[in-house]
Amino acid sequence: MFTKLLPLLVFGVSVITSGAAVRAEPMLVGHPGLRGQRLDDDGVKAVLLGKKVTLSGARVVVIFARQGVAQNAFLSSHLGMTTTQFQNYWRRLFMTGGGSAPRIVETEAEARKLAAEIPGAVVVIDSADAGGFTVLAAD
């Protein structure tokens, strides 16, 4: 009996582990013109919080969706913020004249599209959608 179940068990475990290997992760990517750039944790914070305003000579344009699974995970792990807290941070900063607020769009798909069009743009996306972008930082 056990010998008949063993192949099924091995198959089931391989399916589960292969699914985990395919799991995507959130990452900060940039416009293709930022090729060759890579940010460490401090660089990620500086870019997303408006303290570093240029990359490769291009003005940084941060693009975010109103809500997004990938960006929530990335902001939580790198800044300790949710998307709402991040947006509130930028509202306060903008009201005091402290920088150019991120471009906010409705969906992550719109954010990706806009980031591909604007030189210097950075956006948090799922790694499965990173084709054509420059990966600046990953979880």
C-alpha angles and dihedrals in degrees: 000000000000092000090057092051096045097077090048091050092049090049092050093050092048091051091050095048094044089053090053091051091055093051109121125226133212117258141174110242134177141209111288088252089071091068112151095030121122126175129208120211093277091049092051091052092046093051097043094044094048097249094115109048103175136051121183089350093303123117110249115243112190112208123194138172118231088248133000138162095222095047093046090053093045095046091047094052097041105031105016089238138116120228089260092052090047091052091047090051089055093045090056092044093048093048090055092048093252103138150317110302119231119266106255120207131176102248140026088240090058090047091054092048093049093046090054090055102045120072109230093022120145126191138171112238141158112274089238087068097045098101111130095013129103110248107228099172138350134195 
